[in-house]
Every structure is written in structure tokens, then in C-alpha cells.
């Protein structure tokens, strides 16, 4: 049923109501009662009943058509929803295939690079064997593999940041807690993996959170925004640091110890760590 048919049905009903109220001498629909209808002559009542019958029949037919149209519309809506879901699944499948292709390409490139390095090393060893006796201090192939693994681990570590000072909650929702920290820093990096460092022990309120990002350059951007946490009311005790190696952590602890000793021995100066060393400078007096 279209708009025109609907308007026609409304006009017919309104016309019949107006005619009935006029014959019954009623000024408002509420005044139309069984008592008022008894005032009509049989002929007038018969005409109104006939018109009412055909009007109701007409409306009933239109309501059936409307029901059918509504059912068809619902079926089409369901079909469209299924079509949208199918498209979404295709998009997800396409993204998975693209990601797999990228991972395969990267893996193949890394493998080829490692093979090339081994080949170069093997060729160099063979050339040296031709001109000198084997050296007992030469790097074994197994040791070389360990070196390559260490280099790969180092590259992987450069894509990590460590978040300190985030209170642990139950249930632990790492992704939400990390998102809160990054929102406060006004950054939204692509996160590949989140994990807690260390085991929980009695009295521990927070453990470091390791966050793997997409690249070392993103890590640099995030670390550059970490200073914003100092001005945060709820996260001023949270710190974001790079993922340091064992050697770097040892050097850092030593620098912190040197900084503390310098502050005790020279309290009248400002001391700070920069560029892997402790620096000191005179405190400018306020005028």
C-alpha cells in the first residue's frame, strides 16, 4: 500500500465519521453512544451500517496487503544483513591473507639474509683454510647461530616499551590499562602484544608491563610523549621506559647509584642523567 492509497483510506474514514456525527447530532466523537444511535431512523441507520461495513472491509484488505509488504521488507532486511556479514567476512579473510603474505615475505627475506651471511662466512673460512692452518679460536657455526639469534632478539627488543607503576586490578585487563596510559600520553600506537613481567608475590601492587609495538620508530615516538605523565593527576606515578638489555639495566642501576651519591656529596648542585653519564650544574639563584 502506497501513500496515496493510505491517504484515500483516511479520507473515506473521516468522511464517514463526519456524516455519522452529523446525522446523530453529535459535536464530538465521544458523544456518539448507543443512546444517540437509537435516534436514527431505520433507513438512515441502514445506510450508515452499509457504508461502515464496506469501509471496514476495505481497510481489512489494505491491512492484509500492508502485512504482506511488511513481511517482505523484513525478509529483505535480513537478506541485506546477511550480505553485509558476508562482505565483512570477506574483508577479514582478505586482511588475513594480506597479513600472511607479508609475514611470509618477511620470513623469506630474513631467511635469505641469514643464509647469505652464513654463505659469506663459509666462503671466508674456506679461503682462510687455503692459506693457513685452522685457528682453534675461530667462531664455530653453532656460536655464529647464537650470535644471529641474539641480533634478532635485539631488533625485537627495540620494538618494546616497559610500563612501570600501573596498579594491578582484578580481573586484570591489560589492554584497557595500557590504553589508559597511552591515552594520557596522547598516542595511539599499534599494539602487537602485551604481557606482565615477573611473577606476582605477596605485597606486590604492580608489576612491569611489556608492550610490543609495530616498530622501533613508533617506540621512539611513544617515549617522547612519556613526559606528559608527569602532569597527570591519576597516572603521575606511572613511567614508560625502553626495554633495556641486561647489560643496559646494569649500567642504568650504576648510573642511578652514582646520581644518588652525587646528590649527597654535592647538594647545592642539580644532578641528572643524560647520554649515559651523570651531569652536574650549578643551581641558578632566583632573583
NULOPA-464315 format. One record per residue (C-alpha): residue number from 1; residue in three letters; z, x, y. Coordinates in steps of 0.2 Angstrom, whole numbers. Last residue first. Layout:
% NULOPA-464315
{nr:NUM, rest:ALA, z:Z, x:X, y:Y} .
...
This chain:
% NULOPA-464315
{nr:287, rest:UNK, z:208, x:330, y:184} .
{nr:286, rest:UNK, z:209, x:330, y:165} .
{nr:285, rest:UNK, z:210, x:348, y:158} .
{nr:284, rest:UNK, z:196, x:353, y:146} .
{nr:283, rest:UNK, z:203, x:358, y:129} .
{nr:282, rest:UNK, z:197, x:375, y:125} .
{nr:281, rest:UNK, z:186, x:377, y:110} .
{nr:280, rest:UNK, z:187, x:380, y:92} .
{nr:279, rest:UNK, z:174, x:380, y:78} .
{nr:278, rest:UNK, z:177, x:379, y:59} .
{nr:277, rest:UNK, z:161, x:383, y:49} .
{nr:276, rest:UNK, z:148, x:374, y:38} .
{nr:275, rest:UNK, z:137, x:369, y:52} .
{nr:274, rest:UNK, z:151, x:359, y:61} .
{nr:273, rest:UNK, z:169, x:357, y:58} .
{nr:272, rest:UNK, z:181, x:354, y:72} .
{nr:271, rest:UNK, z:195, x:362, y:82} .
{nr:270, rest:UNK, z:201, x:357, y:100} .
{nr:269, rest:UNK, z:213, x:370, y:107} .
{nr:268, rest:UNK, z:231, x:370, y:113} .
{nr:267, rest:UNK, z:237, x:368, y:95} .
{nr:266, rest:UNK, z:231, x:385, y:90} .
{nr:265, rest:UNK, z:241, x:390, y:74} .
{nr:264, rest:UNK, z:244, x:373, y:68} .
{nr:263, rest:UNK, z:226, x:366, y:72} .
{nr:262, rest:UNK, z:219, x:382, y:64} .
{nr:261, rest:UNK, z:229, x:379, y:48} .
{nr:260, rest:UNK, z:222, x:361, y:47} .
{nr:259, rest:UNK, z:204, x:367, y:50} .
{nr:258, rest:UNK, z:205, x:381, y:37} .
{nr:257, rest:UNK, z:211, x:368, y:24} .
{nr:256, rest:UNK, z:197, x:356, y:29} .
{nr:255, rest:UNK, z:185, x:371, y:27} .
{nr:254, rest:UNK, z:192, x:375, y:10} .
{nr:253, rest:UNK, z:190, x:357, y:5} .
{nr:252, rest:UNK, z:172, x:357, y:11} .
{nr:251, rest:UNK, z:168, x:373, y:1} .
{nr:250, rest:UNK, z:175, x:366, y:-15} .
{nr:249, rest:UNK, z:165, x:350, y:-12} .
{nr:248, rest:UNK, z:149, x:360, y:-9} .
{nr:247, rest:UNK, z:152, x:369, y:-25} .
{nr:246, rest:UNK, z:155, x:353, y:-35} .
{nr:245, rest:UNK, z:139, x:345, y:-27} .
{nr:244, rest:UNK, z:141, x:334, y:-12} .
{nr:243, rest:UNK, z:135, x:315, y:-12} .
{nr:242, rest:UNK, z:134, x:313, y:7} .
{nr:241, rest:UNK, z:148, x:304, y:16} .
{nr:240, rest:UNK, z:152, x:286, y:22} .
{nr:239, rest:UNK, z:170, x:283, y:28} .
{nr:238, rest:UNK, z:180, x:267, y:29} .
{nr:237, rest:UNK, z:197, x:267, y:38} .
{nr:236, rest:UNK, z:189, x:259, y:54} .
{nr:235, rest:UNK, z:182, x:245, y:42} .
{nr:234, rest:UNK, z:191, x:229, y:49} .
{nr:233, rest:UNK, z:191, x:233, y:68} .
{nr:232, rest:UNK, z:175, x:243, y:68} .
{nr:231, rest:UNK, z:174, x:257, y:81} .
{nr:230, rest:UNK, z:175, x:271, y:69} .
{nr:229, rest:UNK, z:163, x:263, y:58} .
{nr:228, rest:UNK, z:149, x:266, y:70} .
{nr:227, rest:UNK, z:149, x:284, y:66} .
{nr:226, rest:UNK, z:141, x:280, y:49} .
{nr:225, rest:UNK, z:124, x:277, y:58} .
{nr:224, rest:UNK, z:118, x:295, y:56} .
{nr:223, rest:UNK, z:123, x:294, y:38} .
{nr:222, rest:UNK, z:112, x:279, y:35} .
{nr:221, rest:UNK, z:97, x:288, y:42} .
{nr:220, rest:UNK, z:99, x:304, y:32} .
{nr:219, rest:UNK, z:101, x:294, y:16} .
{nr:218, rest:UNK, z:85, x:285, y:20} .
{nr:217, rest:UNK, z:77, x:302, y:21} .
{nr:216, rest:UNK, z:84, x:307, y:5} .
{nr:215, rest:UNK, z:75, x:292, y:-4} .
{nr:214, rest:UNK, z:77, x:275, y:-11} .
{nr:213, rest:UNK, z:96, x:274, y:-11} .
{nr:212, rest:UNK, z:109, x:277, y:-24} .
{nr:211, rest:UNK, z:127, x:271, y:-19} .
{nr:210, rest:UNK, z:142, x:279, y:-26} .
{nr:209, rest:UNK, z:159, x:270, y:-22} .
{nr:208, rest:UNK, z:174, x:280, y:-20} .
{nr:207, rest:UNK, z:190, x:272, y:-27} .
{nr:206, rest:UNK, z:202, x:261, y:-18} .
{nr:205, rest:UNK, z:220, x:254, y:-20} .
{nr:204, rest:UNK, z:226, x:266, y:-34} .
{nr:203, rest:UNK, z:244, x:264, y:-37} .
{nr:202, rest:UNK, z:242, x:264, y:-56} .
{nr:201, rest:UNK, z:225, x:271, y:-61} .
{nr:200, rest:UNK, z:207, x:266, y:-60} .
{nr:199, rest:UNK, z:195, x:278, y:-67} .
{nr:198, rest:UNK, z:183, x:288, y:-57} .
{nr:197, rest:UNK, z:168, x:284, y:-46} .
{nr:196, rest:UNK, z:163, x:266, y:-44} .
{nr:195, rest:UNK, z:144, x:262, y:-46} .
{nr:194, rest:UNK, z:130, x:255, y:-36} .
{nr:193, rest:UNK, z:111, x:257, y:-40} .
{nr:192, rest:UNK, z:94, x:256, y:-32} .
{nr:191, rest:UNK, z:99, x:250, y:-14} .
{nr:190, rest:UNK, z:85, x:248, y:-1} .
{nr:189, rest:UNK, z:93, x:251, y:16} .
{nr:188, rest:UNK, z:99, x:238, y:28} .
{nr:187, rest:UNK, z:107, x:247, y:42} .
{nr:186, rest:UNK, z:118, x:240, y:57} .
{nr:185, rest:UNK, z:133, x:251, y:52} .
{nr:184, rest:UNK, z:144, x:235, y:50} .
{nr:183, rest:UNK, z:130, x:228, y:40} .
{nr:182, rest:UNK, z:131, x:243, y:29} .
{nr:181, rest:UNK, z:149, x:241, y:26} .
{nr:180, rest:UNK, z:148, x:223, y:22} .
{nr:179, rest:UNK, z:133, x:226, y:10} .
{nr:178, rest:UNK, z:143, x:238, y:1} .
{nr:177, rest:UNK, z:157, x:226, y:-2} .
{nr:176, rest:UNK, z:145, x:212, y:-7} .
{nr:175, rest:UNK, z:136, x:224, y:-20} .
{nr:174, rest:UNK, z:152, x:230, y:-27} .
{nr:173, rest:UNK, z:160, x:213, y:-31} .
{nr:172, rest:UNK, z:176, x:217, y:-40} .
{nr:171, rest:UNK, z:184, x:201, y:-45} .
{nr:170, rest:UNK, z:197, x:205, y:-40} .
{nr:169, rest:UNK, z:197, x:217, y:-25} .
{nr:168, rest:UNK, z:196, x:236, y:-22} .
{nr:167, rest:UNK, z:199, x:242, y:-4} .
{nr:166, rest:UNK, z:185, x:252, y:3} .
{nr:165, rest:UNK, z:191, x:269, y:9} .
{nr:164, rest:UNK, z:177, x:280, y:4} .
{nr:163, rest:UNK, z:158, x:277, y:2} .
{nr:162, rest:UNK, z:148, x:290, y:-6} .
{nr:161, rest:UNK, z:129, x:292, y:-2} .
{nr:160, rest:UNK, z:116, x:296, y:-14} .
{nr:159, rest:UNK, z:97, x:301, y:-13} .
{nr:158, rest:UNK, z:101, x:319, y:-12} .
{nr:157, rest:UNK, z:109, x:318, y:-29} .
{nr:156, rest:UNK, z:93, x:314, y:-37} .
{nr:155, rest:UNK, z:85, x:330, y:-30} .
{nr:154, rest:UNK, z:100, x:340, y:-36} .
{nr:153, rest:UNK, z:98, x:332, y:-54} .
{nr:152, rest:UNK, z:80, x:337, y:-54} .
{nr:151, rest:UNK, z:85, x:355, y:-50} .
{nr:150, rest:UNK, z:98, x:355, y:-63} .
{nr:149, rest:UNK, z:86, x:348, y:-76} .
{nr:148, rest:UNK, z:74, x:362, y:-71} .
{nr:147, rest:UNK, z:88, x:375, y:-73} .
{nr:146, rest:UNK, z:93, x:368, y:-90} .
{nr:145, rest:UNK, z:75, x:369, y:-95} .
{nr:144, rest:UNK, z:74, x:388, y:-90} .
{nr:143, rest:UNK, z:90, x:391, y:-100} .
{nr:142, rest:UNK, z:82, x:384, y:-115} .
{nr:141, rest:UNK, z:66, x:395, y:-112} .
{nr:140, rest:UNK, z:77, x:410, y:-111} .
{nr:139, rest:UNK, z:79, x:420, y:-94} .
{nr:138, rest:UNK, z:76, x:438, y:-97} .
{nr:137, rest:UNK, z:92, x:449, y:-98} .
{nr:136, rest:UNK, z:87, x:456, y:-115} .
{nr:135, rest:UNK, z:71, x:463, y:-107} .
{nr:134, rest:UNK, z:57, x:464, y:-119} .
{nr:133, rest:UNK, z:47, x:480, y:-119} .
{nr:132, rest:UNK, z:35, x:483, y:-105} .
{nr:131, rest:UNK, z:16, x:482, y:-101} .
{nr:130, rest:UNK, z:10, x:469, y:-112} .
{nr:129, rest:UNK, z:26, x:459, y:-113} .
{nr:128, rest:UNK, z:25, x:457, y:-94} .
{nr:127, rest:UNK, z:9, x:448, y:-95} .
{nr:126, rest:UNK, z:16, x:437, y:-109} .
{nr:125, rest:UNK, z:31, x:433, y:-98} .
{nr:124, rest:UNK, z:20, x:428, y:-83} .
{nr:123, rest:UNK, z:10, x:417, y:-94} .
{nr:122, rest:UNK, z:25, x:408, y:-101} .
{nr:121, rest:UNK, z:32, x:406, y:-83} .
{nr:120, rest:UNK, z:16, x:399, y:-77} .
{nr:119, rest:UNK, z:15, x:387, y:-92} .
{nr:118, rest:UNK, z:33, x:382, y:-89} .
{nr:117, rest:UNK, z:29, x:378, y:-71} .
{nr:116, rest:UNK, z:13, x:368, y:-76} .
{nr:115, rest:UNK, z:23, x:358, y:-89} .
{nr:114, rest:UNK, z:36, x:354, y:-76} .
{nr:113, rest:UNK, z:23, x:348, y:-64} .
{nr:112, rest:UNK, z:13, x:338, y:-77} .
{nr:111, rest:UNK, z:30, x:330, y:-82} .
{nr:110, rest:UNK, z:34, x:326, y:-64} .
{nr:109, rest:UNK, z:17, x:318, y:-61} .
{nr:108, rest:UNK, z:17, x:308, y:-77} .
{nr:107, rest:UNK, z:34, x:301, y:-73} .
{nr:106, rest:UNK, z:29, x:297, y:-55} .
{nr:105, rest:UNK, z:13, x:288, y:-62} .
{nr:104, rest:UNK, z:23, x:279, y:-75} .
{nr:103, rest:UNK, z:36, x:273, y:-62} .
{nr:102, rest:UNK, z:22, x:268, y:-50} .
{nr:101, rest:UNK, z:13, x:258, y:-64} .
{nr:100, rest:UNK, z:29, x:250, y:-69} .
{nr:99, rest:UNK, z:33, x:245, y:-52} .
{nr:98, rest:UNK, z:16, x:237, y:-50} .
{nr:97, rest:UNK, z:18, x:228, y:-67} .
{nr:96, rest:UNK, z:35, x:222, y:-61} .
{nr:95, rest:UNK, z:28, x:216, y:-45} .
{nr:94, rest:UNK, z:13, x:207, y:-53} .
{nr:93, rest:UNK, z:26, x:198, y:-65} .
{nr:92, rest:UNK, z:36, x:193, y:-50} .
{nr:91, rest:UNK, z:21, x:186, y:-41} .
{nr:90, rest:UNK, z:15, x:177, y:-57} .
{nr:89, rest:UNK, z:32, x:170, y:-60} .
{nr:88, rest:UNK, z:32, x:164, y:-42} .
{nr:87, rest:UNK, z:15, x:156, y:-44} .
{nr:86, rest:UNK, z:21, x:147, y:-60} .
{nr:85, rest:UNK, z:36, x:140, y:-50} .
{nr:84, rest:UNK, z:25, x:134, y:-36} .
{nr:83, rest:UNK, z:14, x:125, y:-49} .
{nr:82, rest:UNK, z:29, x:117, y:-57} .
{nr:81, rest:UNK, z:34, x:111, y:-40} .
{nr:80, rest:UNK, z:17, x:104, y:-37} .
{nr:79, rest:UNK, z:17, x:95, y:-54} .
{nr:78, rest:UNK, z:34, x:88, y:-50} .
{nr:77, rest:UNK, z:28, x:82, y:-33} .
{nr:76, rest:UNK, z:13, x:74, y:-41} .
{nr:75, rest:UNK, z:23, x:65, y:-53} .
{nr:74, rest:UNK, z:35, x:59, y:-39} .
{nr:73, rest:UNK, z:19, x:53, y:-29} .
{nr:72, rest:UNK, z:13, x:43, y:-44} .
{nr:71, rest:UNK, z:29, x:35, y:-47} .
{nr:70, rest:UNK, z:30, x:30, y:-28} .
{nr:69, rest:UNK, z:12, x:23, y:-29} .
{nr:68, rest:UNK, z:17, x:12, y:-44} .
{nr:67, rest:UNK, z:32, x:6, y:-36} .
{nr:66, rest:UNK, z:22, x:2, y:-20} .
{nr:65, rest:UNK, z:10, x:-8, y:-30} .
{nr:64, rest:UNK, z:24, x:-18, y:-38} .
{nr:63, rest:UNK, z:31, x:-21, y:-21} .
{nr:62, rest:UNK, z:15, x:-27, y:-15} .
{nr:61, rest:UNK, z:13, x:-40, y:-29} .
{nr:60, rest:UNK, z:31, x:-46, y:-25} .
{nr:59, rest:UNK, z:27, x:-47, y:-6} .
{nr:58, rest:UNK, z:13, x:-59, y:-10} .
{nr:57, rest:UNK, z:23, x:-69, y:-22} .
{nr:56, rest:UNK, z:37, x:-71, y:-9} .
{nr:55, rest:UNK, z:24, x:-76, y:4} .
{nr:54, rest:UNK, z:16, x:-88, y:-8} .
{nr:53, rest:UNK, z:33, x:-96, y:-12} .
{nr:52, rest:UNK, z:38, x:-97, y:6} .
{nr:51, rest:UNK, z:22, x:-106, y:11} .
{nr:50, rest:UNK, z:24, x:-119, y:-2} .
{nr:49, rest:UNK, z:43, x:-121, y:2} .
{nr:48, rest:UNK, z:39, x:-123, y:21} .
{nr:47, rest:UNK, z:26, x:-136, y:17} .
{nr:46, rest:UNK, z:37, x:-146, y:5} .
{nr:45, rest:UNK, z:51, x:-146, y:18} .
{nr:44, rest:UNK, z:40, x:-153, y:31} .
{nr:43, rest:UNK, z:34, x:-167, y:19} .
{nr:42, rest:UNK, z:51, x:-171, y:13} .
{nr:41, rest:UNK, z:58, x:-172, y:31} .
{nr:40, rest:UNK, z:69, x:-159, y:37} .
{nr:39, rest:UNK, z:87, x:-162, y:42} .
{nr:38, rest:UNK, z:94, x:-157, y:25} .
{nr:37, rest:UNK, z:88, x:-139, y:30} .
{nr:36, rest:UNK, z:102, x:-138, y:43} .
{nr:35, rest:UNK, z:115, x:-142, y:30} .
{nr:34, rest:UNK, z:109, x:-129, y:18} .
{nr:33, rest:UNK, z:111, x:-116, y:32} .
{nr:32, rest:UNK, z:99, x:-108, y:45} .
{nr:31, rest:UNK, z:111, x:-104, y:59} .
{nr:30, rest:UNK, z:112, x:-86, y:55} .
{nr:29, rest:UNK, z:93, x:-84, y:58} .
{nr:28, rest:UNK, z:96, x:-88, y:76} .
{nr:27, rest:UNK, z:91, x:-102, y:88} .
{nr:26, rest:UNK, z:90, x:-116, y:74} .
{nr:25, rest:UNK, z:80, x:-132, y:77} .
{nr:24, rest:UNK, z:76, x:-133, y:59} .
{nr:23, rest:UNK, z:57, x:-135, y:63} .
{nr:22, rest:UNK, z:59, x:-120, y:75} .
{nr:21, rest:UNK, z:69, x:-109, y:63} .
{nr:20, rest:UNK, z:55, x:-112, y:49} .
{nr:19, rest:UNK, z:41, x:-108, y:61} .
{nr:18, rest:UNK, z:49, x:-92, y:66} .
{nr:17, rest:UNK, z:54, x:-87, y:49} .
{nr:16, rest:UNK, z:36, x:-90, y:43} .
{nr:15, rest:UNK, z:29, x:-79, y:57} .
{nr:14, rest:UNK, z:41, x:-65, y:54} .
{nr:13, rest:UNK, z:36, x:-65, y:35} .
{nr:12, rest:UNK, z:17, x:-65, y:39} .
{nr:11, rest:UNK, z:19, x:-51, y:52} .
{nr:10, rest:UNK, z:29, x:-40, y:40} .
{nr:9, rest:UNK, z:16, x:-42, y:26} .
{nr:8, rest:UNK, z:2, x:-38, y:39} .
{nr:7, rest:UNK, z:11, x:-22, y:44} .
{nr:6, rest:UNK, z:13, x:-16, y:26} .
{nr:5, rest:UNK, z:-5, x:-20, y:23} .
{nr:4, rest:UNK, z:-10, x:-10, y:38} .
{nr:3, rest:UNK, z:2, x:5, y:34} .
{nr:2, rest:UNK, z:-5, x:7, y:17} .
{nr:1, rest:UNK, z:0, x:0, y:0} .
